[in-house]
Amino acid sequence: MPLSLRLAALALILCCPAHTLAQDAQAPPVDPQPSFETWLADFMTEARSKGFGDELLSATVANVTPLPTVITADRTQAELAVGFARYLATRVTPPVIRRGRELARQERSVLRGIERRFDVQRRFLLAIWGLESRYGRVTGRTPIFQALATLAWEPRRAPFFRGQLYDALTVVANGYIDAASMTGSWAGAMGHPQFMPSSYLQYAIDQDGDGRRDIWRSSADALASIANYLKGSGWNGDETWGREVLVTPAVREKIAAAVPRRTDGCYAMRNMTERVPLTEWRRLGVRLKNGRPLPRARVVAGLVETDDRSFLVYENYDAILRYNCAHYYALSVALLADRLQ
């Protein structure tokens, strides 16, 4: 696959909140995969038993067919790998930074109200908005029910996507959006913030007061929904995300002997150190990127290293990982937010 297509596919993979697509592949079911027609008939029977009516099912899933491109995208995720420098360069570009600054001015009053309501700094809302959908310009055109049904039938992560399919039915049943307008990424992520249906039900907000939680067309609703997600994931509005630091090979050896790896959380959370006070990092020899000593702030931080760069990350960084559990993504959000400050 050409590099440009690999990067584009990687951008689609990293489009969704962490508690959704961060589900690592599990062992496939032992039973042979049924035909899609058989699977769909069984699903509709089960959906009726859960209280979903025939009119709703007819409008959403009754006539869907599997999308081969969705299955291909899902199965080839593991093959897509680029270095952090290349990933960052394709995501945090001058146009993205420039547009983010423009929107910070245009949406000033909206962002101010969201900050007051959720205590999440606006630069992080803009950064996630920019990385997820280019500020609403690239939200995906795949019919959500077709994508989710395909992935719920395909064995690799069937239970997860089956749950998302039921959540999508609930979104339509509650009148939040009509089925035909419910489009998004190949993996079922929707709207400006690229929420999965479960995330929509839990975090979507009607910020503009029109009676709809419209993450597809309302920038105010989308930004407030991102803020609600971060706040619900433990965001502290009095703190930032972390900072880039200098770690020499000798210091890295000291760290390996003194600071254990994390054992909790998603894969990316386990691919970093435990958090220890900045004073401990100072003692071990970690310094600011410019070579100066670390500040004496009373915060705890974990070490994240990727390619030839090192970062001390604070507790807010976990909230970004809960949005999308990948260090490349979380660091790109953080570094873009710094450029938008």
C-alpha positions as YAML, in Angstrom:
chain: A
units: angstrom
residues:
- id: 1
  name: MET
  ca: [0.00, 0.00, 0.00]
- id: 2
  name: PRO
  ca: [1.43, 3.44, -0.90]
- id: 3
  name: LEU
  ca: [2.59, 5.49, 2.08]
- id: 4
  name: SER
  ca: [-0.02, 8.20, 1.44]
- id: 5
  name: LEU
  ca: [-2.80, 5.63, 1.66]
- id: 6
  name: ARG
  ca: [-1.26, 4.03, 4.75]
- id: 7
  name: LEU
  ca: [-1.18, 7.40, 6.50]
- id: 8
  name: ALA
  ca: [-4.74, 8.15, 5.47]
- id: 9
  name: ALA
  ca: [-5.88, 4.80, 6.77]
- id: 10
  name: LEU
  ca: [-4.00, 5.34, 10.02]
- id: 11
  name: ALA
  ca: [-5.76, 8.67, 10.46]
- id: 12
  name: LEU
  ca: [-9.11, 6.90, 10.16]
- id: 13
  name: ILE
  ca: [-8.06, 4.23, 12.65]
- id: 14
  name: LEU
  ca: [-7.14, 6.82, 15.23]
- id: 15
  name: CYS
  ca: [-10.42, 8.67, 14.95]
- id: 16
  name: CYS
  ca: [-12.42, 7.30, 17.81]
- id: 17
  name: PRO
  ca: [-12.55, 7.54, 21.60]
- id: 18
  name: ALA
  ca: [-10.24, 5.18, 23.43]
- id: 19
  name: HIS
  ca: [-12.80, 3.07, 25.22]
- id: 20
  name: THR
  ca: [-14.18, 2.13, 21.81]
- id: 21
  name: LEU
  ca: [-11.50, 1.27, 19.26]
- id: 22
  name: ALA
  ca: [-8.87, 0.58, 21.90]
- id: 23
  name: GLN
  ca: [-10.39, -2.89, 22.24]
- id: 24
  name: ASP
  ca: [-7.51, -5.16, 21.24]
- id: 25
  name: ALA
  ca: [-8.38, -8.09, 19.04]
- id: 26
  name: GLN
  ca: [-9.64, -11.02, 21.08]
- id: 27
  name: ALA
  ca: [-9.67, -14.67, 20.10]
- id: 28
  name: PRO
  ca: [-12.40, -15.14, 17.48]
- id: 29
  name: PRO
  ca: [-15.44, -17.24, 18.33]
- id: 30
  name: VAL
  ca: [-15.02, -20.98, 17.98]
- id: 31
  name: ASP
  ca: [-18.25, -21.38, 16.00]
- id: 32
  name: PRO
  ca: [-18.01, -20.88, 12.23]
- id: 33
  name: GLN
  ca: [-19.09, -17.49, 10.99]
- id: 34
  name: PRO
  ca: [-22.69, -17.57, 9.76]
- id: 35
  name: SER
  ca: [-23.76, -15.91, 6.54]
- id: 36
  name: PHE
  ca: [-24.58, -12.24, 6.91]
- id: 37
  name: GLU
  ca: [-28.22, -12.95, 6.12]
- id: 38
  name: THR
  ca: [-28.43, -15.53, 8.92]
- id: 39
  name: TRP
  ca: [-26.63, -13.24, 11.33]
- id: 40
  name: LEU
  ca: [-28.91, -10.30, 10.50]
- id: 41
  name: ALA
  ca: [-32.07, -12.36, 10.95]
- id: 42
  name: ASP
  ca: [-30.86, -13.51, 14.37]
- id: 43
  name: PHE
  ca: [-29.90, -9.94, 15.33]
- id: 44
  name: MET
  ca: [-33.31, -8.57, 14.37]
- id: 45
  name: THR
  ca: [-35.05, -11.31, 16.38]
- id: 46
  name: GLU
  ca: [-32.92, -10.41, 19.39]
- id: 47
  name: ALA
  ca: [-33.51, -6.67, 18.83]
- id: 48
  name: ARG
  ca: [-37.26, -7.21, 18.86]
- id: 49
  name: SER
  ca: [-36.93, -9.11, 22.13]
- id: 50
  name: LYS
  ca: [-35.14, -6.07, 23.55]
- id: 51
  name: GLY
  ca: [-38.07, -3.82, 22.65]
- id: 52
  name: PHE
  ca: [-36.93, -2.32, 19.34]
- id: 53
  name: GLY
  ca: [-39.89, -2.08, 16.99]
- id: 54
  name: ASP
  ca: [-40.25, -3.23, 13.40]
- id: 55
  name: GLU
  ca: [-40.57, 0.33, 12.08]
- id: 56
  name: LEU
  ca: [-37.23, 1.30, 13.64]
- id: 57
  name: LEU
  ca: [-35.51, -1.88, 12.48]
- id: 58
  name: SER
  ca: [-36.85, -1.39, 8.96]
- id: 59
  name: ALA
  ca: [-35.44, 2.13, 8.85]
- id: 60
  name: THR
  ca: [-32.02, 1.17, 10.21]
- id: 61
  name: VAL
  ca: [-30.79, -2.40, 9.76]
- id: 62
  name: ALA
  ca: [-33.36, -4.51, 7.90]
- id: 63
  name: ASN
  ca: [-31.87, -3.94, 4.47]
- id: 64
  name: VAL
  ca: [-28.16, -3.41, 5.21]
- id: 65
  name: THR
  ca: [-25.49, -5.43, 3.46]
- id: 66
  name: PRO
  ca: [-21.89, -5.99, 4.58]
- id: 67
  name: LEU
  ca: [-19.20, -3.59, 3.39]
- id: 68
  name: PRO
  ca: [-16.04, -5.43, 2.27]
- id: 69
  name: THR
  ca: [-14.01, -2.22, 2.59]
- id: 70
  name: VAL
  ca: [-14.89, -2.03, 6.29]
- id: 71
  name: ILE
  ca: [-13.70, -5.58, 6.91]
- id: 72
  name: THR
  ca: [-10.48, -4.90, 5.00]
- id: 73
  name: ALA
  ca: [-9.83, -1.73, 7.00]
- id: 74
  name: ASP
  ca: [-10.45, -3.51, 10.29]
- id: 75
  name: ARG
  ca: [-8.21, -6.46, 9.49]
- id: 76
  name: THR
  ca: [-5.28, -4.41, 8.21]
- id: 77
  name: GLN
  ca: [-4.98, -2.07, 11.19]
- id: 78
  name: ALA
  ca: [-2.07, -3.97, 12.70]
- id: 79
  name: GLU
  ca: [-0.05, -3.55, 9.50]
- id: 80
  name: LEU
  ca: [-0.16, 0.23, 9.66]
- id: 81
  name: ALA
  ca: [2.78, 1.71, 11.52]
- id: 82
  name: VAL
  ca: [4.66, 4.95, 11.02]
- id: 83
  name: GLY
  ca: [7.06, 6.79, 13.29]
- id: 84
  name: PHE
  ca: [5.81, 9.52, 15.57]
- id: 85
  name: ALA
  ca: [7.62, 12.25, 13.66]
- id: 86
  name: ARG
  ca: [5.87, 11.27, 10.42]
- id: 87
  name: TYR
  ca: [2.50, 10.88, 12.13]
- id: 88
  name: LEU
  ca: [2.79, 14.25, 13.87]
- id: 89
  name: ALA
  ca: [3.83, 15.96, 10.64]
- id: 90
  name: THR
  ca: [0.71, 14.71, 8.86]
- id: 91
  name: ARG
  ca: [-1.66, 15.73, 11.66]
- id: 92
  name: VAL
  ca: [-0.33, 18.92, 13.25]
- id: 93
  name: THR
  ca: [0.26, 20.88, 10.07]
- id: 94
  name: PRO
  ca: [0.47, 24.65, 9.55]
- id: 95
  name: PRO
  ca: [-3.05, 24.75, 8.03]
- id: 96
  name: VAL
  ca: [-4.45, 22.83, 11.02]
- id: 97
  name: ILE
  ca: [-2.74, 25.21, 13.45]
- id: 98
  name: ARG
  ca: [-3.85, 28.25, 11.49]
- id: 99
  name: ARG
  ca: [-7.44, 27.07, 11.26]
- id: 100
  name: GLY
  ca: [-7.49, 26.25, 14.96]
- id: 101
  name: ARG
  ca: [-6.40, 29.78, 15.81]
- id: 102
  name: GLU
  ca: [-9.05, 31.22, 13.50]
- id: 103
  name: LEU
  ca: [-11.75, 29.13, 15.16]
- id: 104
  name: ALA
  ca: [-10.51, 30.10, 18.60]
- id: 105
  name: ARG
  ca: [-11.39, 33.67, 17.65]
- id: 106
  name: GLN
  ca: [-14.63, 32.86, 15.81]
- id: 107
  name: GLU
  ca: [-15.96, 30.59, 18.56]
- id: 108
  name: ARG
  ca: [-14.67, 32.73, 21.43]
- id: 109
  name: SER
  ca: [-18.00, 33.21, 23.19]
- id: 110
  name: VAL
  ca: [-19.02, 29.57, 22.75]
- id: 111
  name: LEU
  ca: [-15.68, 28.34, 24.04]
- id: 112
  name: ARG
  ca: [-15.87, 30.69, 27.02]
- id: 113
  name: GLY
  ca: [-19.25, 29.28, 28.01]
- id: 114
  name: ILE
  ca: [-18.02, 25.69, 27.63]
- id: 115
  name: GLU
  ca: [-14.93, 26.40, 29.73]
- id: 116
  name: ARG
  ca: [-17.10, 27.79, 32.51]
- id: 117
  name: ARG
  ca: [-19.48, 24.85, 32.35]
- id: 118
  name: PHE
  ca: [-16.95, 22.01, 32.22]
- id: 119
  name: ASP
  ca: [-13.65, 23.54, 33.41]
- id: 120
  name: VAL
  ca: [-11.73, 22.20, 30.40]
- id: 121
  name: GLN
  ca: [-9.32, 24.57, 28.66]
- id: 122
  name: ARG
  ca: [-10.47, 25.56, 25.17]
- id: 123
  name: ARG
  ca: [-7.18, 24.77, 23.47]
- id: 124
  name: PHE
  ca: [-7.64, 21.05, 24.19]
- id: 125
  name: LEU
  ca: [-11.18, 21.10, 22.82]
- id: 126
  name: LEU
  ca: [-9.94, 22.73, 19.64]
- id: 127
  name: ALA
  ca: [-7.05, 20.30, 19.36]
- id: 128
  name: ILE
  ca: [-9.27, 17.22, 19.60]
- id: 129
  name: TRP
  ca: [-11.76, 18.78, 17.20]
- id: 130
  name: GLY
  ca: [-8.92, 19.43, 14.75]
- id: 131
  name: LEU
  ca: [-7.39, 15.98, 14.95]
- id: 132
  name: GLU
  ca: [-10.65, 14.06, 14.93]
- id: 133
  name: SER
  ca: [-12.35, 15.69, 11.96]
- id: 134
  name: ARG
  ca: [-10.31, 18.67, 10.74]
- id: 135
  name: TYR
  ca: [-12.72, 20.91, 12.68]
- id: 136
  name: GLY
  ca: [-15.77, 19.17, 11.23]
- id: 137
  name: ARG
  ca: [-14.63, 19.09, 7.62]
- id: 138
  name: VAL
  ca: [-13.87, 15.33, 7.48]
- id: 139
  name: THR
  ca: [-16.46, 13.34, 9.42]
- id: 140
  name: GLY
  ca: [-16.87, 10.29, 7.17]
- id: 141
  name: ARG
  ca: [-19.62, 9.32, 4.75]
- id: 142
  name: THR
  ca: [-20.10, 5.65, 5.62]
- id: 143
  name: PRO
  ca: [-23.64, 4.76, 6.73]
- id: 144
  name: ILE
  ca: [-23.26, 4.01, 10.43]
- id: 145
  name: PHE
  ca: [-25.69, 1.10, 10.54]
- id: 146
  name: GLN
  ca: [-24.03, -0.58, 7.59]
- id: 147
  name: ALA
  ca: [-20.57, -0.15, 9.12]
- id: 148
  name: LEU
  ca: [-21.59, -1.37, 12.57]
- id: 149
  name: ALA
  ca: [-23.58, -4.32, 11.24]
- id: 150
  name: THR
  ca: [-20.59, -5.37, 9.14]
- id: 151
  name: LEU
  ca: [-18.25, -5.24, 12.14]
- id: 152
  name: ALA
  ca: [-20.77, -6.90, 14.45]
- id: 153
  name: TRP
  ca: [-21.01, -9.80, 11.98]
- id: 154
  name: GLU
  ca: [-17.25, -10.01, 11.34]
- id: 155
  name: PRO
  ca: [-15.84, -12.16, 14.19]
- id: 156
  name: ARG
  ca: [-12.76, -10.17, 15.25]
- id: 157
  name: ARG
  ca: [-14.55, -7.74, 17.60]
- id: 158
  name: ALA
  ca: [-18.15, -8.82, 17.17]
- id: 159
  name: PRO
  ca: [-19.37, -8.41, 20.79]
- id: 160
  name: PHE
  ca: [-18.09, -4.83, 21.01]
- id: 161
  name: PHE
  ca: [-19.64, -3.70, 17.74]
- id: 162
  name: ARG
  ca: [-22.87, -5.57, 18.45]
- id: 163
  name: GLY
  ca: [-23.21, -3.40, 21.55]
- id: 164
  name: GLN
  ca: [-22.48, -0.29, 19.50]
- id: 165
  name: LEU
  ca: [-25.15, -1.31, 17.00]
- id: 166
  name: TYR
  ca: [-27.73, -1.47, 19.78]
- id: 167
  name: ASP
  ca: [-26.58, 1.93, 21.02]
- id: 168
  name: ALA
  ca: [-27.00, 3.30, 17.49]
- id: 169
  name: LEU
  ca: [-30.56, 1.97, 17.43]
- id: 170
  name: THR
  ca: [-31.15, 3.77, 20.73]
- id: 171
  name: VAL
  ca: [-29.84, 7.04, 19.27]
- id: 172
  name: VAL
  ca: [-32.43, 6.88, 16.46]
- id: 173
  name: ALA
  ca: [-35.20, 5.55, 18.71]
- id: 174
  name: ASN
  ca: [-34.75, 8.56, 20.99]
- id: 175
  name: GLY
  ca: [-35.10, 10.94, 18.06]
- id: 176
  name: TYR
  ca: [-31.60, 12.41, 18.26]
- id: 177
  name: ILE
  ca: [-31.05, 11.95, 14.51]
- id: 178
  name: ASP
  ca: [-32.68, 10.06, 11.65]
- id: 179
  name: ALA
  ca: [-31.01, 6.89, 10.41]
- id: 180
  name: ALA
  ca: [-30.29, 8.22, 6.91]
- id: 181
  name: SER
  ca: [-28.31, 11.16, 8.29]
- id: 182
  name: MET
  ca: [-26.28, 8.95, 10.61]
- id: 183
  name: THR
  ca: [-22.97, 8.73, 8.76]
- id: 184
  name: GLY
  ca: [-19.37, 8.55, 9.93]
- id: 185
  name: SER
  ca: [-16.15, 6.59, 9.70]
- id: 186
  name: TRP
  ca: [-15.78, 2.99, 8.58]
- id: 187
  name: ALA
  ca: [-15.57, 2.02, 12.26]
- id: 188
  name: GLY
  ca: [-18.82, 3.73, 13.26]
- id: 189
  name: ALA
  ca: [-17.43, 6.98, 14.70]
- id: 190
  name: MET
  ca: [-19.73, 9.93, 14.17]
- id: 191
  name: GLY
  ca: [-19.78, 13.68, 13.76]
- id: 192
  name: HIS
  ca: [-17.25, 16.41, 14.55]
- id: 193
  name: PRO
  ca: [-15.87, 14.67, 17.67]
- id: 194
  name: GLN
  ca: [-16.03, 11.20, 16.07]
- id: 195
  name: PHE
  ca: [-18.04, 9.65, 18.89]
- id: 196
  name: MET
  ca: [-19.07, 6.02, 18.85]
- id: 197
  name: PRO
  ca: [-22.78, 5.54, 19.61]
- id: 198
  name: SER
  ca: [-22.05, 4.59, 23.23]
- id: 199
  name: SER
  ca: [-20.02, 7.77, 23.69]
- id: 200
  name: TYR
  ca: [-22.79, 9.80, 22.09]
- id: 201
  name: LEU
  ca: [-25.37, 8.44, 24.53]
- id: 202
  name: GLN
  ca: [-23.11, 9.12, 27.51]
- id: 203
  name: TYR
  ca: [-21.46, 12.42, 26.64]
- id: 204
  name: ALA
  ca: [-23.22, 14.30, 23.82]
- id: 205
  name: ILE
  ca: [-24.42, 17.76, 24.90]
- id: 206
  name: ASP
  ca: [-26.98, 20.25, 23.59]
- id: 207
  name: GLN
  ca: [-24.89, 23.37, 24.11]
- id: 208
  name: ASP
  ca: [-26.68, 25.66, 21.66]
- id: 209
  name: GLY
  ca: [-30.07, 25.06, 23.28]
- id: 210
  name: ASP
  ca: [-31.99, 23.96, 20.19]
- id: 211
  name: GLY
  ca: [-33.20, 20.75, 21.84]
- id: 212
  name: ARG
  ca: [-30.86, 18.44, 19.91]
- id: 213
  name: ARG
  ca: [-27.48, 16.97, 20.75]
- id: 214
  name: ASP
  ca: [-26.23, 17.57, 17.24]
- id: 215
  name: ILE
  ca: [-22.57, 16.58, 16.94]
- id: 216
  name: TRP
  ca: [-22.94, 16.40, 13.14]
- id: 217
  name: ARG
  ca: [-23.79, 20.03, 12.40]
- id: 218
  name: SER
  ca: [-23.43, 22.12, 15.57]
- id: 219
  name: SER
  ca: [-19.89, 23.16, 16.49]
- id: 220
  name: ALA
  ca: [-21.15, 24.30, 19.91]
- id: 221
  name: ASP
  ca: [-22.66, 20.88, 20.64]
- id: 222
  name: ALA
  ca: [-19.53, 19.13, 19.34]
- id: 223
  name: LEU
  ca: [-17.14, 21.19, 21.47]
- id: 224
  name: ALA
  ca: [-19.28, 20.83, 24.59]
- id: 225
  name: SER
  ca: [-19.53, 17.09, 24.01]
- id: 226
  name: ILE
  ca: [-15.72, 16.83, 23.81]
- id: 227
  name: ALA
  ca: [-15.47, 18.83, 27.04]
- id: 228
  name: ASN
  ca: [-18.02, 16.57, 28.73]
- id: 229
  name: TYR
  ca: [-16.05, 13.52, 27.63]
- id: 230
  name: LEU
  ca: [-12.78, 14.87, 29.02]
- id: 231
  name: LYS
  ca: [-14.41, 16.00, 32.26]
- id: 232
  name: GLY
  ca: [-16.02, 12.60, 32.66]
- id: 233
  name: SER
  ca: [-12.60, 11.04, 32.11]
- id: 234
  name: GLY
  ca: [-11.06, 12.93, 35.04]
- id: 235
  name: TRP
  ca: [-9.85, 16.19, 33.49]
- id: 236
  name: ASN
  ca: [-8.54, 18.81, 35.94]
- id: 237
  name: GLY
  ca: [-8.95, 22.33, 34.60]
- id: 238
  name: ASP
  ca: [-6.23, 23.66, 36.91]
- id: 239
  name: GLU
  ca: [-3.53, 21.55, 35.26]
- id: 240
  name: THR
  ca: [-2.12, 20.97, 31.79]
- id: 241
  name: TRP
  ca: [-1.09, 17.75, 30.04]
- id: 242
  name: GLY
  ca: [2.68, 17.58, 30.60]
- id: 243
  name: ARG
  ca: [5.86, 18.71, 28.86]
- id: 244
  name: GLU
  ca: [8.65, 17.51, 26.60]
- id: 245
  name: VAL
  ca: [11.86, 16.68, 28.45]
- id: 246
  name: LEU
  ca: [15.46, 15.67, 27.88]
- id: 247
  name: VAL
  ca: [16.45, 12.11, 28.85]
- id: 248
  name: THR
  ca: [20.02, 11.00, 28.17]
- id: 249
  name: PRO
  ca: [20.93, 7.32, 27.74]
- id: 250
  name: ALA
  ca: [22.55, 7.29, 31.19]
- id: 251
  name: VAL
  ca: [19.46, 8.79, 32.78]
- id: 252
  name: ARG
  ca: [17.28, 6.31, 30.93]
- id: 253
  name: GLU
  ca: [19.19, 3.47, 32.59]
- id: 254
  name: LYS
  ca: [18.58, 5.00, 36.02]
- id: 255
  name: ILE
  ca: [14.90, 5.36, 35.26]
- id: 256
  name: ALA
  ca: [14.59, 1.73, 34.16]
- id: 257
  name: ALA
  ca: [15.99, 0.63, 37.52]
- id: 258
  name: ALA
  ca: [14.02, 3.07, 39.68]
- id: 259
  name: VAL
  ca: [10.59, 3.67, 38.12]
- id: 260
  name: PRO
  ca: [8.33, 0.71, 37.25]
- id: 261
  name: ARG
  ca: [6.09, 0.46, 34.23]
- id: 262
  name: ARG
  ca: [2.36, 0.98, 34.65]
- id: 263
  name: THR
  ca: [0.28, -2.16, 34.95]
- id: 264
  name: ASP
  ca: [-3.22, -0.66, 34.73]
- id: 265
  name: GLY
  ca: [-5.33, 0.78, 31.95]
- id: 266
  name: CYS
  ca: [-5.34, 0.34, 28.20]
- id: 267
  name: TYR
  ca: [-2.32, -0.69, 26.14]
- id: 268
  name: ALA
  ca: [-0.90, 2.82, 25.80]
- id: 269
  name: MET
  ca: [-1.27, 3.45, 29.54]
- id: 270
  name: ARG
  ca: [0.71, 0.28, 30.18]
- id: 271
  name: ASN
  ca: [3.34, 1.46, 27.70]
- id: 272
  name: MET
  ca: [4.65, 4.22, 29.98]
- id: 273
  name: THR
  ca: [6.02, 4.49, 33.50]
- id: 274
  name: GLU
  ca: [4.14, 4.87, 36.74]
- id: 275
  name: ARG
  ca: [3.69, 8.46, 37.90]
- id: 276
  name: VAL
  ca: [6.17, 9.77, 40.44]
- id: 277
  name: PRO
  ca: [6.76, 13.32, 41.76]
- id: 278
  name: LEU
  ca: [8.71, 15.78, 39.63]
- id: 279
  name: THR
  ca: [11.27, 15.90, 42.44]
- id: 280
  name: GLU
  ca: [12.03, 12.25, 41.73]
- id: 281
  name: TRP
  ca: [12.48, 12.93, 38.04]
- id: 282
  name: ARG
  ca: [14.83, 15.78, 38.95]
- id: 283
  name: ARG
  ca: [16.82, 13.44, 41.16]
- id: 284
  name: LEU
  ca: [17.12, 10.91, 38.34]
- id: 285
  name: GLY
  ca: [18.49, 13.58, 36.00]
- id: 286
  name: VAL
  ca: [15.55, 14.34, 33.74]
- id: 287
  name: ARG
  ca: [15.71, 17.94, 32.53]
- id: 288
  name: LEU
  ca: [13.64, 20.33, 30.50]
- id: 289
  name: LYS
  ca: [14.05, 20.12, 26.75]
- id: 290
  name: ASN
  ca: [16.33, 23.19, 26.85]
- id: 291
  name: GLY
  ca: [18.56, 21.49, 29.42]
- id: 292
  name: ARG
  ca: [17.38, 23.45, 32.45]
- id: 293
  name: PRO
  ca: [16.22, 21.74, 35.66]
- id: 294
  name: LEU
  ca: [12.62, 20.65, 36.03]
- id: 295
  name: PRO
  ca: [10.38, 22.96, 38.07]
- id: 296
  name: ARG
  ca: [9.62, 22.09, 41.67]
- id: 297
  name: ALA
  ca: [5.88, 21.91, 41.14]
- id: 298
  name: ARG
  ca: [3.95, 19.47, 43.32]
- id: 299
  name: VAL
  ca: [2.71, 17.22, 40.54]
- id: 300
  name: VAL
  ca: [3.24, 13.61, 39.61]
- id: 301
  name: ALA
  ca: [4.21, 12.58, 36.10]
- id: 302
  name: GLY
  ca: [4.83, 9.48, 34.04]
- id: 303
  name: LEU
  ca: [7.40, 9.13, 31.30]
- id: 304
  name: VAL
  ca: [6.34, 8.49, 27.70]
- id: 305
  name: GLU
  ca: [9.00, 7.90, 25.06]
- id: 306
  name: THR
  ca: [8.45, 7.60, 21.34]
- id: 307
  name: ASP
  ca: [11.07, 7.67, 18.59]
- id: 308
  name: ASP
  ca: [13.73, 10.08, 19.85]
- id: 309
  name: ARG
  ca: [11.45, 12.27, 21.99]
- id: 310
  name: SER
  ca: [10.55, 12.03, 25.68]
- id: 311
  name: PHE
  ca: [7.62, 13.50, 27.60]
- id: 312
  name: LEU
  ca: [6.61, 13.75, 31.23]
- id: 313
  name: VAL
  ca: [2.83, 13.53, 31.28]
- id: 314
  name: TYR
  ca: [0.46, 14.51, 34.07]
- id: 315
  name: GLU
  ca: [-2.88, 13.07, 35.09]
- id: 316
  name: ASN
  ca: [-4.82, 14.97, 32.41]
- id: 317
  name: TYR
  ca: [-2.94, 12.99, 29.79]
- id: 318
  name: ASP
  ca: [-4.91, 9.92, 30.87]
- id: 319
  name: ALA
  ca: [-8.13, 11.71, 29.92]
- id: 320
  name: ILE
  ca: [-6.80, 12.19, 26.37]
- id: 321
  name: LEU
  ca: [-5.84, 8.51, 26.23]
- id: 322
  name: ARG
  ca: [-9.36, 7.61, 27.31]
- id: 323
  name: TYR
  ca: [-10.58, 9.53, 24.27]
- id: 324
  name: ASN
  ca: [-8.22, 7.51, 22.07]
- id: 325
  name: CYS
  ca: [-5.76, 5.11, 23.63]
- id: 326
  name: ALA
  ca: [-2.71, 5.75, 21.47]
- id: 327
  name: HIS
  ca: [0.34, 7.80, 22.42]
- id: 328
  name: TYR
  ca: [0.78, 9.18, 18.91]
- id: 329
  name: TYR
  ca: [-2.75, 10.54, 19.05]
- id: 330
  name: ALA
  ca: [-2.59, 11.85, 22.62]
- id: 331
  name: LEU
  ca: [0.77, 13.54, 22.13]
- id: 332
  name: SER
  ca: [-0.44, 15.11, 18.88]
- id: 333
  name: VAL
  ca: [-3.48, 16.51, 20.68]
- id: 334
  name: ALA
  ca: [-1.26, 17.87, 23.45]
- id: 335
  name: LEU
  ca: [1.29, 19.43, 21.13]
- id: 336
  name: LEU
  ca: [-1.41, 20.95, 18.92]
- id: 337
  name: ALA
  ca: [-3.09, 22.38, 22.04]
- id: 338
  name: ASP
  ca: [0.22, 24.00, 22.99]
- id: 339
  name: ARG
  ca: [0.37, 25.63, 19.55]
- id: 340
  name: LEU
  ca: [-3.18, 26.94, 19.99]
- id: 341
  name: GLN
  ca: [-2.62, 28.39, 23.46]
...
